[in-house]
Amino acid sequence: MRFNIMPWFKLPDADAQDVVDFALEMQTLYDTDMLRTDRIKIHPENAWLSRGATQLVPYIPENEGDPLTWGAYGVNPERLFELVNRANAAGLDTVTHADGSRLIKRMVDIIVEALEYYPDARNRLDHLTSMDNATRDKMVLYNVASNASPLFYNELDSGRGGVELFKVMQEAFAREAHGQYTELAQMYDNLSLSGDAPGAPIERAYPAYLFQQAMTLVEPSIPDAEPFPDWRPKMTIDQVLHAYTVAPAWQMRMEDVIGTLEIGKYADIAIWEKNLREIAPENMIEEANVIGTLLNGEFTHREGM
């Protein structure tokens, strides 16, 4: 496997330059195509389920008479601006855990502003659980990289028909903002997909499982689950394959050696038992079986051996 180590920035009183310096120190030790350090992970807020993610509209109060809340930053935007710019100035990219619509709006602005001074930066936003349309359109316009975990948007967290989501978020805004990743897949080519272990069980984080989720909007672990959010487009097999190959290779700054099968590249290959384009989306988990994997052109797994 290839690993990318990301020092974590989460504490509100952490020193941005200290984190950048630590990442650069790690880069002197780990800077190969098998193990590298070239980015910093930012985790600035909690989740929408706990009403902790920062939103552009207030949450529905948990109890009658409770004051309105919009979530709260763990790391405020001023610190986020400083860290992104210090990292980019040092040649490092950032990856931000981005759940709430207000944080995502601020981070897109910060990333776009940084691009003016560091045009080679490839900062990425992960999860994108709640995002208004204007922010989504700006991400596409400036090609801001994104990563989504399909399991975070369906009925597993949102409840049957969105009942849990609509208890927490105003329905009109939730219908605009929740689960925008499949819209992004229709609008640009810079969306990657992944699981989020250990944030979710590893058995629900492997590619075929996430292919099926993105292509059906259904949570396979829930009996008789329905598509949700059912107002979103479903991704196609070509879109999910791009989001697992070409897009992440670019986001990792490795598009010259992985992501496509071309002469001179590393030949990191997964061999499937069946043609994925001939498998019905709802049958991906059952029928999309990997029978071989290669790393640098050498088998790391071969069925029966």
C-alpha positions as CSV (number, residue, x, y, z in Angstrom):
1,M,0.0,0.0,0.0
2,R,1.0,3.6,-0.4
3,F,0.6,5.8,2.6
4,N,0.3,9.6,3.0
5,I,1.0,10.8,6.6
6,M,-0.9,14.0,7.6
7,P,0.1,15.8,10.8
8,W,-3.2,16.9,12.5
9,F,-4.2,20.5,13.3
10,K,-7.2,20.5,15.7
11,L,-6.5,22.3,19.0
12,P,-7.7,25.9,18.9
13,D,-4.5,27.1,20.6
14,A,-2.1,25.1,18.4
15,D,0.7,27.2,16.8
16,A,0.3,27.0,13.0
17,Q,4.0,27.5,12.3
18,D,4.9,24.7,14.7
19,V,2.6,22.3,12.8
20,V,4.1,23.4,9.5
21,D,7.6,22.9,10.8
22,F,6.7,19.5,12.2
23,A,5.3,18.4,8.8
24,L,8.4,19.6,7.0
25,E,10.6,17.7,9.5
26,M,8.5,14.6,8.8
27,Q,8.9,15.2,5.1
28,T,12.7,14.8,5.4
29,L,12.1,11.3,6.8
30,Y,9.1,10.2,4.8
31,D,9.1,11.5,1.2
32,T,8.8,8.5,-1.2
33,D,6.0,7.3,-3.3
34,M,5.3,4.6,-0.7
35,L,5.3,6.8,2.4
36,R,5.2,10.5,2.2
37,T,4.3,13.6,4.2
38,D,3.3,16.6,2.1
39,R,0.1,17.9,3.6
40,I,-1.6,18.8,6.9
41,K,-5.0,17.6,8.1
42,I,-7.2,20.3,9.6
43,H,-10.1,19.3,11.9
44,P,-11.9,22.5,12.9
45,E,-15.4,21.5,14.0
46,N,-17.8,18.7,15.2
47,A,-20.6,16.9,13.3
48,W,-24.0,18.1,12.3
49,L,-25.7,15.2,14.2
50,S,-24.6,16.8,17.4
51,R,-25.4,20.3,16.1
52,G,-21.7,21.1,16.3
53,A,-20.9,21.7,12.6
54,T,-21.1,25.4,11.7
55,Q,-24.1,26.2,9.5
56,L,-25.3,29.2,7.5
57,V,-28.8,28.7,8.9
58,P,-29.7,27.9,12.6
59,Y,-30.3,24.3,13.8
60,I,-33.8,23.3,14.9
61,P,-33.7,23.7,18.7
62,E,-33.6,20.3,20.5
63,N,-36.2,21.5,23.0
64,E,-38.9,24.0,22.8
65,G,-37.6,27.4,24.0
66,D,-34.0,26.6,23.4
67,P,-32.0,29.5,21.9
68,L,-31.0,29.2,18.2
69,T,-27.5,27.9,17.5
70,W,-25.4,27.7,14.3
71,G,-22.7,25.4,15.6
72,A,-19.3,26.5,16.7
73,Y,-15.7,26.6,15.3
74,G,-13.1,24.6,17.2
75,V,-10.5,26.4,15.1
76,N,-11.7,29.9,14.0
77,P,-11.4,31.2,10.4
78,E,-8.5,33.5,11.2
79,R,-6.4,30.5,12.4
80,L,-7.6,28.5,9.4
81,F,-6.5,31.3,7.0
82,E,-3.1,31.4,8.7
83,L,-2.5,27.7,8.6
84,V,-3.5,27.2,4.9
85,N,-1.3,30.1,3.9
86,R,1.7,29.1,6.0
87,A,1.4,25.5,4.7
88,N,1.1,26.6,1.1
89,A,4.0,29.0,1.4
90,A,6.1,26.0,2.6
91,G,5.0,23.8,-0.3
92,L,2.5,21.8,1.7
93,D,-1.1,21.2,0.9
94,T,-4.0,21.0,3.4
95,V,-6.9,18.6,3.8
96,T,-9.8,19.9,5.9
97,H,-12.5,17.9,7.6
98,A,-15.4,20.0,6.4
99,D,-18.9,19.2,7.6
100,G,-20.9,22.4,8.1
101,S,-22.0,24.8,5.4
102,R,-20.6,27.9,7.1
103,L,-17.1,26.3,7.6
104,I,-17.1,25.1,4.0
105,K,-18.1,28.5,2.6
106,R,-15.2,30.1,4.7
107,M,-12.7,27.4,3.6
108,V,-13.5,27.7,-0.1
109,D,-12.9,31.5,0.2
110,I,-9.6,30.9,2.1
111,I,-8.5,28.3,-0.5
112,V,-9.4,30.5,-3.4
113,E,-7.6,33.5,-1.9
114,A,-4.5,31.4,-1.3
115,L,-4.5,30.3,-4.9
116,E,-3.7,33.8,-6.0
117,Y,-0.4,33.6,-4.1
118,Y,0.3,29.9,-4.3
119,P,-1.3,28.8,-7.6
120,D,0.3,25.3,-7.4
121,A,-1.5,24.5,-4.1
122,R,-3.9,21.5,-4.1
123,N,-5.8,22.1,-0.9
124,R,-8.8,19.7,-0.5
125,L,-12.0,19.6,1.4
126,D,-13.3,16.3,2.8
127,H,-16.9,15.1,3.6
128,L,-18.8,18.3,2.5
129,T,-21.9,17.1,4.3
130,S,-23.7,20.5,4.1
131,M,-22.9,23.0,1.4
132,D,-25.0,25.7,-0.2
133,N,-25.3,26.0,-4.0
134,A,-23.3,29.2,-4.3
135,T,-20.3,27.6,-2.5
136,R,-20.5,24.5,-4.6
137,D,-20.5,26.5,-7.8
138,K,-17.4,28.4,-6.5
139,M,-15.6,25.1,-5.8
140,V,-16.2,24.0,-9.3
141,L,-15.2,27.4,-10.8
142,Y,-11.8,27.4,-9.0
143,N,-11.4,23.6,-9.2
144,V,-11.1,23.2,-5.4
145,A,-10.4,19.5,-4.7
146,S,-13.0,17.5,-2.8
147,N,-13.4,14.1,-1.2
148,A,-16.6,12.5,-0.1
149,S,-17.5,9.4,1.9
150,P,-20.9,8.2,0.5
151,L,-21.9,6.5,3.7
152,F,-22.3,9.9,5.5
153,Y,-25.3,11.1,3.5
154,N,-27.7,8.2,3.3
155,E,-30.3,6.8,5.7
156,L,-27.6,5.5,8.1
157,D,-27.0,8.9,9.6
158,S,-30.0,10.8,8.2
159,G,-32.6,8.3,9.3
160,R,-35.4,6.7,7.2
161,G,-36.5,9.3,4.7
162,G,-34.3,11.8,6.4
163,V,-36.2,11.9,9.6
164,E,-33.1,12.4,11.8
165,L,-31.7,15.0,9.4
166,F,-34.9,17.0,9.4
167,K,-35.0,17.0,13.2
168,V,-31.7,18.8,13.3
169,M,-31.7,20.9,10.1
170,Q,-34.4,23.1,8.5
171,E,-35.8,20.9,5.7
172,A,-35.6,23.6,3.0
173,F,-31.9,24.2,3.6
174,A,-31.1,20.5,4.1
175,R,-32.6,19.9,0.7
176,E,-30.2,22.5,-0.8
177,A,-27.2,21.6,1.2
178,H,-27.1,17.9,2.2
179,G,-25.2,15.4,0.1
180,Q,-23.9,17.7,-2.6
181,Y,-21.1,15.3,-3.6
182,T,-23.1,13.7,-6.4
183,E,-23.9,17.1,-7.8
184,L,-20.2,17.9,-7.9
185,A,-19.6,14.6,-9.8
186,Q,-21.9,16.0,-12.6
187,M,-20.1,19.4,-12.6
188,Y,-16.4,18.7,-12.5
189,D,-13.7,16.0,-12.4
190,N,-12.0,16.8,-9.1
191,L,-14.1,14.7,-6.7
192,S,-12.6,11.7,-5.1
193,L,-14.4,9.0,-3.0
194,S,-13.2,7.2,0.1
195,G,-14.3,5.5,3.2
196,D,-13.6,7.0,6.6
197,A,-12.3,4.1,8.8
198,P,-12.2,4.1,11.8
199,G,-15.0,6.8,11.7
200,A,-17.0,4.0,10.0
201,P,-16.5,0.3,10.1
202,I,-13.9,-1.0,7.8
203,E,-16.3,-3.4,6.1
204,R,-18.3,-0.4,4.9
205,A,-15.2,1.5,3.6
206,Y,-14.0,-0.6,0.7
207,P,-14.4,0.5,-2.9
208,A,-17.2,-1.8,-4.1
209,Y,-19.3,-0.9,-1.1
210,L,-18.9,2.8,-1.8
211,F,-19.4,2.3,-5.5
212,Q,-22.8,0.8,-4.7
213,Q,-23.7,3.6,-2.3
214,A,-22.8,6.4,-4.7
215,M,-24.6,4.7,-7.6
216,T,-27.8,3.9,-5.7
217,L,-27.8,6.4,-2.7
218,V,-28.9,3.4,-0.6
219,E,-27.3,2.2,2.6
220,P,-26.7,-1.6,2.0
221,S,-26.6,-2.5,5.7
222,I,-30.2,-1.3,6.3
223,P,-32.9,-3.8,5.3
224,D,-35.3,-2.3,2.8
225,A,-33.5,1.1,2.8
226,E,-34.6,3.7,0.3
227,P,-32.4,6.1,-1.8
228,F,-31.4,9.1,0.2
229,P,-31.1,12.0,-0.4
230,D,-33.5,11.0,-3.1
231,W,-33.4,14.5,-4.8
232,R,-29.7,14.0,-5.7
233,P,-28.4,12.5,-9.0
234,K,-26.8,9.0,-8.8
235,M,-23.2,8.6,-9.9
236,T,-22.4,6.4,-12.8
237,I,-19.8,3.7,-12.9
238,D,-17.5,5.9,-15.0
239,Q,-17.8,8.7,-12.4
240,V,-17.1,6.5,-9.4
241,L,-14.1,4.9,-11.2
242,H,-12.7,8.4,-12.0
243,A,-13.2,9.3,-8.4
244,Y,-11.1,6.3,-7.3
245,T,-8.3,6.7,-9.8
246,V,-7.7,9.9,-11.8
247,A,-9.0,12.4,-9.3
248,P,-7.2,11.1,-6.2
249,A,-4.0,10.7,-8.1
250,W,-4.1,14.4,-9.0
251,Q,-5.0,15.3,-5.4
252,M,-2.0,13.3,-4.1
253,R,0.3,15.0,-6.7
254,M,1.0,11.5,-8.2
255,E,-0.8,11.8,-11.5
256,D,2.5,11.3,-13.3
257,V,2.9,7.8,-11.9
258,I,-0.6,6.5,-10.9
259,G,-4.3,7.0,-11.7
260,T,-4.3,5.7,-15.2
261,L,-2.7,2.8,-17.1
262,E,0.0,4.3,-19.3
263,I,3.5,3.4,-20.3
264,G,6.0,4.6,-17.7
265,K,3.5,4.6,-14.8
266,Y,3.7,2.3,-11.8
267,A,1.1,-0.3,-12.8
268,D,-0.9,-0.2,-9.6
269,I,-3.8,-2.3,-10.7
270,A,-6.9,-4.0,-9.3
271,I,-8.2,-6.9,-11.3
272,W,-11.9,-7.6,-11.0
273,E,-13.6,-10.9,-11.6
274,K,-16.3,-9.2,-13.8
275,N,-16.5,-6.2,-16.0
276,L,-17.8,-3.5,-13.6
277,R,-19.8,-1.8,-16.4
278,E,-21.9,-5.0,-16.7
279,I,-22.8,-5.2,-13.0
280,A,-26.1,-3.6,-11.9
281,P,-25.4,-0.8,-9.4
282,E,-27.4,-2.5,-6.6
283,N,-25.3,-5.7,-7.0
284,M,-21.8,-4.2,-6.8
285,I,-21.1,-5.5,-3.3
286,E,-22.1,-9.0,-4.2
287,E,-20.6,-9.3,-7.6
288,A,-17.6,-6.8,-7.8
289,N,-15.0,-9.2,-6.5
290,V,-11.3,-8.4,-6.7
291,I,-9.2,-11.4,-7.7
292,G,-5.8,-9.7,-8.0
293,T,-3.9,-6.6,-7.1
294,L,-0.6,-5.3,-8.3
295,L,1.7,-2.6,-6.9
296,N,4.5,-1.4,-9.1
297,G,3.6,-4.1,-11.5
298,E,4.1,-6.9,-8.9
299,F,1.2,-9.0,-7.6
300,T,0.4,-8.3,-4.0
301,H,-2.7,-10.5,-4.1
302,R,-3.8,-13.2,-6.4
303,E,-6.9,-15.3,-5.8
304,G,-6.0,-18.9,-4.8
305,M,-2.4,-18.1,-4.0
